[in-house]
Amino acid sequence: MRFFMLSLRSPFSLLVAAMLTSITPGALGAGGYQIGERLPSANAPTPPTADYREIGWDALLPADWDPMKAFKKLDLSKLKDSDPKAMEAMDQLKAAWNTAPVEPKMNGVRVRIPGFIVSLDTNLDRVKEFLLVPYFGACIHVPPPPANQMIHVFPKKPLRNAQIMGAVWVSGTLETTFSHTDFGEVGYRMKADGVEPYKEKGR
């Protein structure tokens, strides 16, 4: 089963779509994934074990967080990129997403979560830190997700021959610590115990 992000035409709409709706699946990339595609994971968090709890990205969102609260009175579908209101709304949205709140209950939780790699190192032969993002193309082909939908990962050992937008499982203890990166603010941090290739039937 695949998860995709509906079709929106303008860059402003794409920014809004990056988390809340969907982008029309784009060209195939690494591993045959399409822009906006998400990886199947647990529909609900599994019970805690001695090892890790497998979670999906929704587990990182506070239940009371409404990313579109500031735009309730705007009809986003009618805003064009050249419209000053659209530009102002885009700036507000970026600011809101950079400060998107984390879920405090996830601090210190040992988790296993699937996602895509956005390297923070230029040398892909020795990746010492990277962002884990929920959908293919985030930060590269489409705008970054909100801060609470990115994890700043430090693997135990540098990743060898890392693939841009490679699909992986990451295991470790989550920290609700904000980081500033070239791709924006990141709400979670993890010193990863393990980074494994993501394998899906039919791939």
N, C-alpha and C positions, 0 to 999 in steps of 0.2 A: 504494500500500500504506500502511496506517495502523497505528500502534503505540499500543496502549492500556495503561493501567495497570490484577483480578478483584474481585469484589464483596466488600467488607468493611463491617460494619454500624456499628461504634462509632467515635467520634473517635480513640480510642487505636489501633484497627485501621487507621484512615485514615492516621495518622501513620506507622505501620510500613509501610503500603502505598505511601506516597508515592514510594519508590524501589524497594522489593524485589518488590512484586507489582503488582496493578492495582486501579484504582478503576473501578467501573462507569461507562462513559462517561455524562457528564451532559448538561445542556442545551447547545445550540449557543451558541457565543460568537462573538467576532470572527473573521471569515474562515470561519465555519462549522465551527470546531474544537470538539471536545468536551473536557470536563474530563478530564485524564489522557492526552490524545492527544499522541503524539510525532511529530516530523517525520521522514520518511524521509531517511537520509543514507547515506554510504558504509558498507558492511558491515565494511570494514576500512580502516585508514588508507592513503591512496594514497602512492606513493613521493614523496619530497621533490622539489620543483621549484624553479625560480628564484622562483616566486611564493608560493603557499600550498599547504599540504597539507590536503586535505579530511578531516575526522575526524568520528566520532560521539562521543557523550558517554562511552561506555565507555573511550575512550582516556584520559580524565582520572582513571580509577580505578586506584590501585595494585593490582597483581595479587594481592598477599598481604593485602589489606584485607578483613576480614570484619565488616560493620556490625552483625551480629547475634550476635557472639561472646559478649557479656554476657548473652544471653537464651536460650542453648542449653537450659537446664534449665526454662525456662518454657513452658507451653502457652498461647501468646498467644490462641488461639481461645476459651479458657475464661475469660479475664479480662474482667470488666465494668468500665465506666468508673468506677463507685462503689467498686470494689475498691481498697483501699490499695496492694496489690501492683501494680495497673495504673498508679496514679498515680506510684508510685515508679519503675516501669519506664519510664514516659513521660519523667520527669525525666532518667533515665539515658540514654535514647535521644536526647533533645534535646542533652544534654551531649556525647554521643558524636558526633552529627552535626555539632555546632558545631566540633568539633576533628577532623573527618574528614580524614585525611592526603591530600595532593595527590600526583600522580605527578611526582617530580623531573625525570624525563626530558623532560617537556613544557615546562620552563622555557626561554624563549628561542626556542621553535619557532613559526614562522610558520604559522598555521592558518586554515582557513575552516570555520565550524561553524554549523549551523542551530539556531534556538531561538526563544523567545518573550521579548518585552520586558516587564520590570517596572520602570517608571520610578522613579527616586529623586528626581525633580523634580516639584513640583506643577504647574508650567507646562508642559503638553504641547506648547506651541508652540515651546519652546526646551529640549529635553531634553539636558542636558550630561552626564548619567551615568545609567546604568541597569544592572539585572541581566539577564543572559541566562540563562534557565532551560530545562531540557530538555523540559518538558511543559506543556500548556495548563492554566492555573489555578493553577500553583505560586505560593505566597506570597499569593494572593488568595482563591481558592476552596478550596484545600487547603493543608496545611502546607508550609513551605519544604523543598527537598531538602537533603541533606547539603552541607557546605561545599565538598566536592570535586565538586559537581554544579551549581555556580553560578559565573558569571564577572562580575566588576565591570567594566563597559565604560565607557570614556571616548571617545566619538567625536571625530574631528578637528574636525568642525563640529557644533554643536547640531542635533539632529533637529527638523525642522519638522513640526508636526501629527502627532506620534507617537500611535500607537494603543495603548491599554492591551492587553497580551497580543498585540500585533501579531507576526506571524511574519516573521522576517528571517534573512538570512545575515550573519554578522559575520566580517570578515577582519582579521587583525592578529597581533602577536607576543604570545604568552602569557607571563605572569609568575606564578610560584608565590608570590604575595604575599597574605597574609590581609588582609581588610578587615572592619571592623565596620559593619553597616548596621542599619536599622530592622527588616529581615527576618531578621537573624541574621548569623552569620559566613560570609564568602565566601572560598573558598580560592584563587581565581585572579583575576588582573587583566589587563586589556588596553586599550592605547591603540589603538583601532580605526582602521585605514586606510580601511575601507569598511563601510557598513551598507546592505544592499540588501533590498528586499522579497522574501520567499520565495514562489516561484511553483511550484505543483504542478499537474500535469495533472488535469483534472476539477474543479478549484476554480472 
